[in-house]
Amino acid sequence: MRSKELYDEAIKLMPGGVSSPVRAFKPHPFYVERANGSKIYDVDGKEYIDYCLAYGPLIFGHSPESLKKALYEQIEKGWLYGAPVELEIKYAKLIKKIYPSIEMLRFVNTGSEATMSALRVARAFKERDKIVKIEGSFHGSHEAVLVKAGSGATTHGIPNSAGVPLDFVKNTLQVPFNDLEALSYILEKNKDVAAVIMEPVMGNSSLIIPEEGYLREVRKITEENDVLLIFDEIITGFRVSLGGAQEYYKVKPDLTTLGKIAGGGLPIGIFGGRKEIMEMIAPSGNVYQAGTFSGNPLSLIAGYTTVKELKKRNLEEINRKTEEIGKAIKDITNGKAAYISSIFCVYFGEVPRNYSDALKLNKEAYMKFFHELLKRGVFFPPSQFEVCFLSFAHTDYDLEKTIEAFDDAYEACGWKQRK
Ligand SMILES: *Cc1c(COP(=O)(O)O)cnc(C)c1O
């Protein structure tokens, strides 16, 4: 098998053979030859219906035509200038219109960079060092947030990364999701907290949906305690609703981070929010933040084209499909699944309401199921702690085949009888 041969080589050259840990699974990942629409093809000639979708960015599926055209046109004009372009203004205006809480923003290159910078400016604004994050949330791979971190950090059993100085850890406080009492308590005990950062819908410790009224109360508690609220909408932005979870749940954060869909499949991160906070960033203020590739025209055109297109299309179209697949999966698994908008997840265990629940899920069983699905031509993310996505490229026929494969795979794992 070509994938195995490549992996055997890769493992000698790169840690774990990969460029990002979530991609590594046993016995070896498949190597991609190409991808189009809802399908991804490996170097051994196998075709998969893709629900991993590069972990979220590809809401129109792989290589949509309109985006290809926009990218080719930009390539003709060059792809990195180190000087401003009008496209920055156009895209910033578009985002501001969709996210009224974002009065001012900055383009960066990754989601990690966006949360890192948002936390820095929040700390500067409040002149306080501590932050509160939610146990099991994932905000990228930088020091402040690699404490009880979800995604690959949890999958590979290192939620608290080595190499993060204790001085950082002591400034990152944690509370469980869906627990208002814990949040009130920690903010009352610690008067030196600058901000609470959270994924409004948790998508990196499996899928965990906020309970009725939770986010609204979080907003109230942060206000009462004079603490900033940062919504990390890197997954939920342009997905849960065009205007993200803040639009869906009608809660207004002080700062927001965007990424993934915002770059249309090219690297991007965006952070923004209240003007008085954002104006503290250099060169208008004294919070330093910079990047050679920030606001590069290729990422901008990919993001701008994607968001413009999304504005025209109706998210209901993919939400309806997700509901269809979600309901079918709930039926097969006797309720061990959840979905919201175009995100869904199957749980090998009870539906979690926080990180400690998620840790009780049977990740070995999930991986067995994952491989059974893969055999049947369906690609789910290779971890119980990740979520599945739908794209506009997924057809009714894809769904039909997926539900059938799901049913077979679930039975092959011996889980079907356990009603
Ligand atoms: C993916 C993700 C990030 C990190 O974004 P990168 O572009 O991978 O650095 C941050 N927060 C959330 C919620 C994410 O899902």
The ligand as an SDF file (V2000), in Angstrom:
LIG
                    3D

 15 15  0  0  0  0  0  0  0  0999 V2000
   -9.0330   25.0640   14.9340 C   0  0  0  0  0  0  0  0  0  0  0  0
   -9.2940   25.8900   16.1120 C   0  0  0  0  0  0  0  0  0  0  0  0
   -8.3570   26.8410   16.5590 C   0  0  0  0  0  0  0  0  0  0  0  0
   -6.9770   26.9370   15.9750 C   0  0  0  0  0  0  0  0  0  0  0  0
   -6.9670   27.3970   14.6710 O   0  0  0  0  0  0  0  0  0  0  0  0
   -5.6560   27.1220   13.7640 P   0  0  0  0  0  0  0  0  0  0  0  0
   -5.9480   27.8290   12.4820 O   0  0  0  0  0  0  0  0  0  0  0  0
   -5.5540   25.6420   13.6360 O   0  0  0  0  0  0  0  0  0  0  0  0
   -4.5050   27.6790   14.4950 O   0  0  0  0  0  0  0  0  0  0  0  0
   -8.7090   27.6660   17.5960 C   0  0  0  0  0  0  0  0  0  0  0  0
   -9.9140   27.5790   18.1820 N   0  0  0  0  0  0  0  0  0  0  0  0
  -10.8340   26.6840   17.7740 C   0  0  0  0  0  0  0  0  0  0  0  0
  -12.1650   26.6540   18.4430 C   0  0  0  0  0  0  0  0  0  0  0  0
  -10.5410   25.7990   16.7480 C   0  0  0  0  0  0  0  0  0  0  0  0
  -11.4340   24.8600   16.4040 O   0  0  0  0  0  0  0  0  0  0  0  0
  1  2  1  0
  2  3  1  0
  2 14  2  0
  3  4  1  0
  3 10  2  0
  4  5  1  0
  5  6  1  0
  6  7  2  0
  6  8  1  0
  6  9  1  0
 10 11  1  0
 11 12  2  0
 12 13  1  0
 12 14  1  0
 14 15  1  0
M  END
$$$$
